[in-house]
Amino acid sequence: MTEVDEHGRPEPPLAGDEVGTLLTFLDFQRATFAWKCEGLDAEGLGATVGASAMTLGGMMKHLAYVEDDWFGHWLRGLELQPPWDKVDWDADPDWDWHSAADDSPQELRELWQAAVARSRVRTQQAMAEGGLEYLSQRGWPDGRTPSLRWMLVHMIEEYARHNGHADLIRESVDGRTGE
């Protein structure tokens, strides 16, 4: 059984297998992000720090997109679903970030939580079909395709990077700090 810390984050195994370690570290990073956004209203989710336009609400919508894009579009070969399928990403590559200002905190949380839930299912499907070596259904223009292992490590990196941003923004909102 996975232990959970005081912030609701699963403790990655100290001597687990590769699959358990990767999946738990990703869930740890997801839970860290949820903790950083916990209890904030629209003003808190819309706060910025310094010269950056980055907000926790924008980050939440961005991470929902990243979850659906990597685990749905790339890994499983699915077409993007709403709201992502209606966006002209060439004309507005940062739509996910700035359009979050038009969404309520509840809408943003539900969007992100649903994307994470879909990603977990899609990851389990890929694990059942090929394990960590499962190759994505879509590839780069040069024909290379990333493995599920690569995607999991990439997503850990994605969340870890944004959790650093989230630390600074959350501290500016209400002084809340923590790892």
Disulfide bonds with the S-S distance in Angstrom:
none
